[in-house]
Amino acid sequence: MADAMAAAERHCTANKLQFTPSRRRVLEILLREHKAMGAYEILDKLREEGLGSQPPVAYRALDFLVTHGFAHRIERLNAFIACTRTEDRHTPAFLICRSCDRVVEADTDPEAGELGRAAKRTGFIIERTVREAEGLCPRCVERNAA
């Protein structure tokens, strides 16, 4: 958690971005919980700490964190998760457990594979991809086997 927060601080300082207390706290919450969280779940935690009770507080912080690569939006869950690789640009894929909603971030290469070949053939430049796979995590597979 300390490394991720330090990386966010460095990035914001280097790029003259405001890392406000609410942005900082939302990132801390995502890092601490280590799971995908909805905006209202985050807002509840902010409210408990006296950092804001209106949805725009959480949504603005989340938008900032996603825009600058500190967090990702998980479309399938309509939730957010802290990025595990804040130091470099990457293209993540998310492996979502349908039983416990655990999310694992894996690295992918959009240039490789069918999507990359199709883009190359058509002259399309991929700027962003969202890859999410749903299945069972090892813990739930083991639990179901028992």
C-alpha positions as CSV (number, residue, x, y, z in Angstrom):
1,M,0.0,0.0,0.0
2,A,2.8,2.4,0.9
3,D,4.5,1.8,-2.5
4,A,1.3,2.4,-4.4
5,M,0.6,5.6,-2.5
6,A,4.2,6.8,-3.0
7,A,3.9,6.1,-6.8
8,A,0.7,8.1,-6.9
9,E,2.4,11.0,-5.1
10,R,5.4,10.9,-7.5
11,H,3.1,10.8,-10.5
12,C,1.0,13.7,-9.3
13,T,4.0,15.8,-8.4
14,A,5.7,15.2,-11.7
15,N,2.6,16.0,-13.7
16,K,1.4,18.9,-11.5
17,L,-1.8,17.1,-10.5
18,Q,-3.7,17.8,-7.3
19,F,-3.7,14.7,-5.1
20,T,-6.5,16.0,-2.9
21,P,-7.4,14.5,0.5
22,S,-10.5,12.8,-1.0
23,R,-8.6,11.4,-3.9
24,R,-5.9,10.1,-1.6
25,R,-8.4,8.6,0.8
26,V,-10.3,6.8,-2.0
27,L,-7.1,5.3,-3.3
28,E,-6.2,4.2,0.3
29,I,-9.6,2.6,0.7
30,L,-9.2,0.7,-2.6
31,L,-5.7,-0.4,-1.7
32,R,-6.7,-1.5,1.8
33,E,-9.8,-3.4,0.8
34,H,-8.0,-5.1,-2.0
35,K,-11.3,-5.8,-3.8
36,A,-13.6,-4.3,-6.3
37,M,-15.8,-1.7,-4.7
38,G,-18.8,0.2,-5.9
39,A,-18.9,4.0,-5.7
40,Y,-21.6,4.0,-3.0
41,E,-19.6,1.5,-0.9
42,I,-16.6,3.9,-1.1
43,L,-18.9,6.9,-0.3
44,D,-20.1,5.1,2.8
45,K,-16.6,4.8,4.1
46,L,-15.9,8.5,3.2
47,R,-19.1,9.5,5.0
48,E,-18.0,7.6,8.1
49,E,-14.7,9.5,8.2
50,G,-16.4,12.9,7.6
51,L,-14.8,13.3,4.1
52,G,-18.0,13.8,2.2
53,S,-21.5,12.5,1.9
54,Q,-22.5,13.4,-1.6
55,P,-22.0,11.0,-4.6
56,P,-19.9,13.5,-6.6
57,V,-17.2,13.4,-4.0
58,A,-16.6,9.7,-4.6
59,Y,-17.2,9.9,-8.4
60,R,-14.8,12.8,-8.9
61,A,-12.1,11.0,-7.0
62,L,-12.7,7.7,-8.8
63,D,-12.7,9.5,-12.2
64,F,-9.3,11.1,-11.3
65,L,-7.8,7.8,-10.1
66,V,-9.0,5.9,-13.3
67,T,-7.9,8.7,-15.7
68,H,-4.4,8.6,-14.2
69,G,-4.0,4.9,-13.9
70,F,-4.2,4.5,-10.2
71,A,-7.5,2.5,-10.4
72,H,-9.5,0.6,-12.9
73,R,-13.3,0.3,-13.5
74,I,-14.6,-3.2,-13.6
75,E,-17.5,-2.9,-16.1
76,R,-19.1,-6.3,-15.2
77,L,-19.4,-5.3,-11.5
78,N,-19.9,-1.6,-11.9
79,A,-17.1,-1.2,-9.4
80,F,-13.5,0.0,-9.1
81,I,-10.2,-1.7,-8.0
82,A,-6.8,-0.3,-7.2
83,C,-4.2,-0.8,-10.0
84,T,-1.5,-3.2,-9.1
85,R,1.0,-1.7,-11.6
86,T,1.0,2.0,-11.2
87,E,4.6,2.6,-12.4
88,D,4.0,1.7,-16.0
89,R,1.3,1.9,-18.7
90,H,-0.2,-1.5,-19.3
91,T,-3.3,-3.2,-20.6
92,P,-5.0,-5.2,-17.9
93,A,-7.5,-8.0,-18.2
94,F,-9.7,-8.8,-15.2
95,L,-10.5,-12.3,-14.0
96,I,-13.7,-12.1,-12.0
97,C,-14.9,-14.9,-9.8
98,R,-18.6,-15.4,-10.3
99,S,-19.0,-16.9,-6.9
100,C,-17.1,-14.4,-4.6
101,D,-16.6,-11.4,-6.9
102,R,-12.8,-11.6,-6.3
103,V,-11.0,-9.7,-9.1
104,V,-7.4,-10.5,-10.3
105,E,-5.6,-8.1,-12.6
106,A,-3.6,-9.8,-15.3
107,D,-1.5,-8.1,-17.9
108,T,-2.3,-8.5,-21.6
109,D,-1.0,-7.2,-24.9
110,P,-3.7,-5.8,-27.2
111,E,-1.3,-5.8,-30.1
112,A,-1.1,-9.6,-29.9
113,G,-3.9,-12.0,-30.7
114,E,-7.0,-11.6,-32.8
115,L,-7.9,-8.1,-31.8
116,G,-4.4,-6.8,-32.5
117,R,-4.3,-8.5,-35.9
118,A,-7.7,-7.1,-36.9
119,A,-6.6,-3.6,-35.8
120,K,-3.4,-3.9,-37.8
121,R,-5.2,-5.1,-40.9
122,T,-7.6,-2.2,-40.9
123,G,-5.1,0.5,-39.8
124,F,-6.9,1.0,-36.5
125,I,-4.9,2.2,-33.5
126,I,-6.1,0.6,-30.2
127,E,-6.0,3.2,-27.4
128,R,-7.9,1.3,-24.7
129,T,-9.4,-2.1,-24.3
130,V,-11.5,-3.6,-21.5
131,R,-11.1,-7.3,-21.0
132,E,-13.0,-9.1,-18.4
133,A,-13.4,-12.8,-18.0
134,E,-15.8,-14.5,-15.6
135,G,-15.2,-17.8,-13.9
136,L,-14.2,-19.3,-10.6
137,C,-11.1,-18.4,-8.6
138,P,-8.9,-21.2,-7.1
139,R,-10.5,-20.7,-3.7
140,C,-14.0,-21.2,-5.0
141,V,-13.0,-24.1,-7.2
142,E,-11.5,-25.8,-4.1
143,R,-14.6,-25.0,-2.0
144,N,-17.0,-26.4,-4.7
145,A,-14.9,-29.6,-5.0
146,A,-15.1,-30.3,-1.3
